Amino acid sequence: MPQAEQKLKVLFLCTGNACRSQMAEGWARQLHGDVLEPLSAGLTATRLDPMAEEVMAEAGVDISQQQSKSIEHFLDDDIDFVVTVCNHAHETCPRFPGGAKVVHHGFDDPPSLTWRMSDEEQMLEVYRRVRDEIRDYVRELPQLLESGA
C-alpha cells in the first residue's frame, strides 16, 4: 500500500452523488483516510440525501459537510481508481485522461427502494442495510485495489 503522502485517489461514482457514493466516500475517509484520498461524484450533481446523512451519523460517520458534485468536476484530476457503485454509472462512466482504472461494485439504491414507503423506520432500515453493505465493501477496498480488483 502507498505511503501516507502518496494516497491513492479513489473516486466513488453513481448517478446523482446523493446517497451511495456519498456513503462510500464517508466510509473510505473514516476507515482508510491514511492510505486513500476518497472523493465522490455523480453523473449529475443533485443534493446530499438527508436519510443517507442520518444513517451514516448513526454509525459515527459525519458526511454532513460533503456536497454533491458532478463527474465533470474531476475529469482533469489525476484519479487512480473510479469505483462505480451503481449500474448506470458503470455503463456510462467517462474515460479519465490519466487512465484511472474503473472498478464496479453495485449497491441497491435506497431512494428507489423506499420512494413508495410511508413508514420512516422501514425506510431507514433500507438505508441502514445499504450503508452496512457499503461499509463492508469499503473495509476491504485497499486490498481489492492492490490485487487489481
C-alpha positions in Angstrom: 0.0 0.0 0.0 1.3 3.5 -0.7 2.8 5.7 2.0 0.6 8.3 3.6 1.9 11.1 1.4 1.1 9.0 -1.7 -2.5 8.3 -1.1 -4.5 6.6 -3.8 -7.2 8.9 -5.2 -10.4 6.9 -5.3 -13.5 8.5 -6.8 -16.8 6.8 -6.0 -19.3 7.4 -8.8 -23.0 7.0 -9.0 -25.9 8.6 -10.8 -26.7 11.6 -8.6 -24.0 11.7 -5.9 -26.7 11.8 -3.3 -26.5 8.6 -1.4 -24.4 5.5 -2.2 -21.3 7.3 -3.5 -21.5 9.8 -0.6 -21.7 6.9 1.9 -18.7 5.2 0.2 -16.7 8.4 0.4 -17.5 8.8 4.1 -16.6 5.2 4.9 -13.4 5.4 2.9 -12.3 8.6 4.8 -13.2 7.0 8.1 -11.7 3.6 7.6 -8.8 4.3 5.2 -8.1 8.1 5.3 -4.4 7.2 6.0 -4.0 5.5 2.6 -6.8 6.7 0.4 -8.0 10.1 -0.7 -11.7 9.4 -1.2 -13.8 11.6 -3.5 -17.3 11.2 -4.8 -19.3 12.4 -7.8 -22.4 11.7 -9.8 -23.1 11.7 -13.5 -25.1 14.8 -12.5 -24.9 16.7 -9.2 -28.1 16.6 -7.0 -28.0 17.0 -3.3 -26.9 15.0 -0.3 -29.7 12.6 0.7 -30.9 13.5 4.3 -31.6 9.9 5.1 -28.1 8.8 4.0 -26.7 11.6 6.2 -28.8 10.3 9.1 -27.9 6.7 8.9 -24.2 7.5 8.5 -24.3 9.7 11.6 -25.9 6.8 13.5 -22.8 4.8 12.5 -20.5 7.5 13.7 -19.6 8.9 10.2 -20.3 12.5 9.6 -21.0 13.2 5.9 -22.9 16.4 6.5 -20.2 18.6 5.1 -19.9 16.6 1.8 -21.5 18.1 -1.2 -22.9 16.6 -4.4 -20.6 17.1 -7.3 -20.7 16.3 -11.0 -18.2 14.0 -12.7 -17.1 17.0 -14.8 -15.5 18.4 -11.7 -12.9 15.5 -11.7 -12.3 14.8 -15.4 -9.0 16.6 -15.4 -7.8 15.3 -12.0 -5.2 12.6 -11.6 -7.6 9.8 -10.3 -6.1 6.4 -9.6 -9.4 4.4 -9.3 -13.0 5.1 -10.1 -15.4 2.8 -8.2 -18.8 2.8 -9.8 -21.5 2.0 -7.2 -24.5 1.7 -9.5 -25.0 0.1 -12.8 -26.0 3.3 -14.6 -22.8 5.0 -13.6 -20.8 1.9 -14.6 -22.4 1.8 -18.1 -21.8 5.5 -18.8 -18.6 6.2 -16.9 -16.4 8.5 -19.0 -12.8 7.9 -19.6 -10.4 9.8 -17.5 -7.4 11.5 -19.2 -5.0 10.0 -16.6 -6.2 6.4 -17.3 -7.9 5.8 -14.0 -8.8 2.1 -13.5 -12.6 1.6 -13.3 -13.9 -0.9 -10.7 -17.6 -1.8 -10.4 -19.4 -2.8 -7.3 -23.1 -2.1 -7.5 -25.4 -1.5 -4.5 -29.1 -1.1 -4.2 -30.4 2.4 -4.4 -32.2 3.3 -1.1 -34.2 6.2 -2.6 -35.6 4.0 -5.4 -36.4 1.2 -2.9 -38.2 3.5 -0.5 -40.0 6.0 -2.6 -43.4 4.4 -2.1 -42.9 3.7 1.6 -44.6 5.8 4.1 -43.1 4.3 7.3 -39.9 6.2 8.1 -38.4 3.4 10.2 -38.9 1.0 7.3 -37.2 3.4 5.0 -34.3 3.9 7.4 -33.8 0.1 7.6 -33.2 0.0 3.8 -30.7 2.8 4.1 -29.0 1.1 7.0 -28.7 -2.2 5.1 -27.1 -0.5 2.1 -24.9 1.6 4.4 -23.6 -1.6 6.1 -23.0 -3.3 2.7 -21.0 -0.3 1.5 -19.0 -0.3 4.8 -18.2 -4.0 4.3 -17.0 -3.4 0.8 -15.0 -0.3 1.6 -13.4 -2.1 4.6 -11.7 -4.4 2.1 -11.1 -1.8 -0.6 -7.4 -1.2 -0.2 -6.7 -4.9 -0.5 -9.1 -5.2 -3.5 -7.4 -2.3 -5.3 -4.0 -3.7 -4.6 -4.9 -7.0 -6.0 -6.3 -5.5 -9.2 -9.9 -5.6 -8.0 
